[in-house]
């Protein structure tokens, strides 16, 4: 999942066929052949890796303006993760060959490669961070990382406690306890399947210190 330039986005979206997905529907399946790219016009999705034995690792939440499935198409490798709609999503879909042809014609190969490398490095940094930080900092930094802005709506993480746990390697109970502390500090509000960030600056300060109220 990587971005392309704004100029390229318009050309790609104009060439794609519209598709709609309901909440919970899978846009891309891990292990499938990279037959197409999906441009996310509206809605949010979660990106999940299934390492095996029933385990799941939540990698990211993506929003409008994302090109989904690019890394598999560019590398001619099977899908590396599953992408699931968190709400109603609208995409424009292009066959892999058409997508690559448009990118080549526009001279956008370097942009594609650079953004792909940035995403890989971001993922590696997050995994290293998750392995070394205490639970509170894992949860706080995950909330900041997974919150995708939507125009006209409060900043929120559209995930439940178990899903946040999948992102940071913690049990649902531990995540629930940390969210309760953040609620008491009036940094977040929780509801079924989502966490609203009420004080983004306060949460950022906590992400750096680990101490509530500092």
N, C-alpha and C positions, 0 to 999 in steps of 0.2 A: 504494500500500500504506500504509494508515494505521490507527491504532488508533481504537476507539470506547470509550466509558466502560464500566466493568465491568458496570454495571447494564444497559446496552444490549446488551452481549455475550451475556448470558444469554438475552435475548429473541430475539436474532437466531439464536443457535445452536439454540434450541428450534424455530425455524420452518424450519430448513434441512434439506436432504436429504443424507445421508452419502455421501461418495465417498472412495475409496482410490486412492493413486497409488504406483507402484513407483519406486525410485531411477532417475533419468534421465527420467522421464515429465514432460511439460509440463503445467502446471496452467493457465497463461494464455499466449496467443500475442501477441507484439507485432504491432500492426496490425489485430487482430480487433475486431469490434464489442463494446462493453461490455455483454454480455447478462446477466451475473451477477456476484455477489460470492462469494468463497470464504473461509470462516472456517477458519483453520488450527488444528486441535485438537491435533495431534501431528506431530512430524517437523520438519525444517528444509528451507528452500528457498533457492535463489539467484535473484537478480533481475538479468537481463542485458539490456543495450541493444545492439542491432545497428545501428550508424550506416550501414552499407553497405560494399560492396567487401570482404566477408569479415571485417571487423573486429568485435571484440566488446569491450564495456566492462561489467565486473562492477560493479553498483551497490550491492548489499547482500546480506546473508544475513538471513533472517527466521525466527523460530521460533514456537512455539505462542502463541496469543493475538493473532495478527495477522489483520486483515481485508484480504484480497488483492483487488485490482481495484477498490477504492473510488474512486480518483481518476478513472478513466475513466467510471464510472457517474455520479458526481456532476457531472462536467463534460460528459457526453454526447459524449465524444471516444474515438477508437479507442485500444486498449491501447498504452501508451507503452513497454512493455518485456515481455520474456518471463520467466515464472516457472517454474523447473525444480526438481523434487524432488531433494534431496541424499540422501535416505533414504526409507524408507516413510513416507508422509504420510497423515493422515486429515483431511478437511475436511467442513464443512457448507456446502452451496451454496444460495444464494437468488437467484431471478430479480431483475434490476435493479429492476423496478417494486415488487416486494414489499419489497426492502431499503429503498428510498427511502420507501415508505409507512410502514414501521415507525419509521424515523428521524424522520420528520415527526411521527408520532403521539406520540413520546416527547420531542419538542422538543430533539433532539440535533443539529440542523443546525449550530449554532455550534461544538460540539465537533468535528464532522467537518471543518469548514472550518479551525479552528485547528490541528488535527493535520496536515491536508494541507499547510498553509503551513509548519509546522515541518519536515516531511519535505523539502519543496522547498529550504528554507534549508540544511538539513543537507547535502543533495546538492551544492548550490552551493559550500558551504564546503569540502567534501572535494575537489571538483574543483580549486578554487583552490589548496588545499594541495598536491595532487599535482603541480600544474604548477610549484611553486616550491621544493619540498624536495629534498634529496639522497636517493639511493636508500635508505640505511639508515633514515632517518626515515620515508620512504614505507612501507617494509615493516613497521616496528615499529608505526606508527599504524594501518596497515591491519589487522594482526593484532588489535589491541585493538578496533577498530571492528567487525570481522567475527566476533568470537567471541560466539556466542549461548549463554548458560548453559542447561544441561539438568540437571534435578534428578537427583542420584545419579551424575553423570558428570563427568569432569574438564573444565575449561574448555578448549575447543578451537575451532579454525577448520577446518570440514569441507571444505577445498578443497586442491587440488594446487598445485604451484608455478606452473604456467601460468595457472591461474585467479586466483591472487593477483597475478600479473603483469598480468592483464587489469584488475584493480581499481586498479592504481597506475601503469599505463603503463610497465612495465619488462619486459624479456625474461625468459624462464624461467631463463636462466643467471645473470643478475644477482640474481634472487630467491633462487636456490639458494645463491649465494655469501653473501648476507646471512643466510640461515637457518643456514648452517654456522657463521657467527660467533656467532649467538645460541645455537646448540647448545653451542658451546665455552664460552660464558659461563654455561651451565646455566639459561638463561632459557626455552628451549623444547625440546621433543622432537618430532622429525618422523617420520612414517610415511607410507606410500603414501596419498595423497589427504587428509592431515590434518596439522595442526600443533597439538600440545598445549602450552598455556601453563603452564609449571611455576612461574614466578615472575612473577605479574601486577604486583606492586609494583615489582619490578626493571625490568620492561618499561615500566611507566609512567614511571619515572625516566629511562630511556633515551630515551623519546619526547620528553622535555623538553630533554635535553642533547645527544643524539646521540653520547654517549661511553659505551662499555661500561665498567662498573666504577666509574663516578662516583657 
